[in-house]
Amino acid sequence: MTGQTIGSEAESKGFTPEVKKRDFSGSKAFLSGGFGGICLVLVGHPLDLIKVRMQTSAVGEFKSTLQCLLSIVRVGGLKGIYRGVSPPLLSVVPMMATSFWGYHISQNLCRFFWSLDKKEKLNDFSEHSCWWAFCYPDSYFGYSRRESQVYNASFWR
């Protein structure tokens, strides 16, 4: 028995130990959605900031988008571009993570109900129903929440 490990001895006798592999695909989907949300906010926030500054400035203050960007950088440096990024990060990242995770879970449920293997591709109807069940309500309620904010803000003026 020298030089051999217990596992190789068991395998030489015809016994193969069953090792259950853990499925981390749900957590991969959750982390992928969170990372995608971070990227979305970090890329989109400077553009959104420029848009808001141009909309709220006096008429004629900025002649172009570039002039607005240079004004922001001149006053706040490169940090100025990302001023106020925390609230979008705190709201968008969990929303994207749960959307990706929910979509993944819905795909697994569709595979379970139609007795498909994990490697088999879902048909178009299944893919769209997975998207509709978990991603569409989130975008719809987010849209209606934003609309109510605009409506309430204009109501109180």
N, C-alpha and C positions, 0 to 999 in steps of 0.2 A: 504494500500500500504506500510505499514511499514514492514521493513525486507525483502522486495523484491526489486530486481533491475529492471530496465526498460526492460532489455533483457529477464528476466524470465517472466515478465508480458506479453510481446509480444509472447513468446513461449506458455504460458498458453492459449492464445486466438487463437492459431493455426498458428501464423505467425512465420516463422523461417527466421532470417536474413541470406541473402546469403553473405558469406564472401569468396571472391576469394583468394585462396591460391596461393602465388607466387611460380613459378617454378624456383628453384635455381640449377637445375641439370646442366645447362651449365656452371655456375660459379664453381660448384663442380668439373666438368670435367677439367676446366681450372686450378683450384688450385691443383687438384690431379696431373695433368701433371707437373705443376711447382714444386711441392714437390718431385715427382718422379725424375725430372731433377736434383734437388739439391742432392738427395740421390745418383743418378748416378755419379755425379761429385765428391762428397765427398768420395765415395768408389773407384771410378776408377782413380782419379787423382794421388794418391800415386803410384799405379802400373804403370801408364803411365810415371810418373817422373822417376821411377827406370828404365823402359825400355829405355827412351831417354838417361838417363845418361850412361847406359851400351852401347848403340849404338854409342854414341859420345865420349866415353872415349878411351884412347889408348889401344891397344891390350894387354891383360894381366893385366890391372889395377884392374879389379874386377874379382875374380874367381867364384863368385856366386851372386845370387840375394840378399841373406841375407847380404853378405859383402857390397854390394852397399847400401842397406838400412841402415846398421849400420854407414856407412860413411856419409850419408846424415844426420842422426840423430846426429852424433858426431859433425858435423860442424854447423848445424842450429837448433839443438834441434827438438822437435816435430813440431815446426812451419816450420822447413825446409821441412817437408814432403808435406806441403800445400803451399809452395812458388810458386807463379804464378797461383793460383787457380782462381783468379778473372776473367780473360778472358774466361775460359771455363764456369764459372757460368753465365757470362753475355750473352753468346751465346747459351748455351745448355738449360738453364731454360726456356727462352721464346719460344725456338723451341719446347720443349716437351709440354709446356702448350698449345701452339696453335695447336699442333698435336692432343692432347687429346680433345681439344675443337672442332676442325674440325671433328674429328671422331664422336664425340657426335652429332654434327649438321647433319652430313651425315646420321647417324642412324635415327634421327628424320625425315629427308627428305624421306628416304626409307619407314619409317612407314606411312608418310603422303601419298606418292604416291600409296602405296599398301593398304591403308585404314586399317592399323593395329592399335590396341590399344597399348598404351605405355608399357603395361606389357607383350605383346606378343613377343615371341622370333623371331628374324629375321632368315630366312633360310640361309644356308651356302653361297649361291650366293650373297645375300644382304650383309652379313657380309664382305665377301671378296671384294665386290665392294666398300663398305664404306672404308675399309682399303686402297684399291688401290687408291681411289679418293683423300684421304687426307693425308695418311701417306707415301705412296710410293714415290710421287713426291718430298717430303721433303728429304727422304733418298737418292733418286737418285741425286738431285741437290747438296746435301751436298757431296756425293761421287765425282761427277764431279768437284766440286769446289776444293776439296782436291787434286784430280788428276791434275788439272790445276796448283795448287800451286807447286806440286812436279815437274811438267814439266817445269814451268817457272823458278824454282830454279835451275834445272839442266841445263837449256838452258843458263843461264847467268854465269855459272862457267867457 
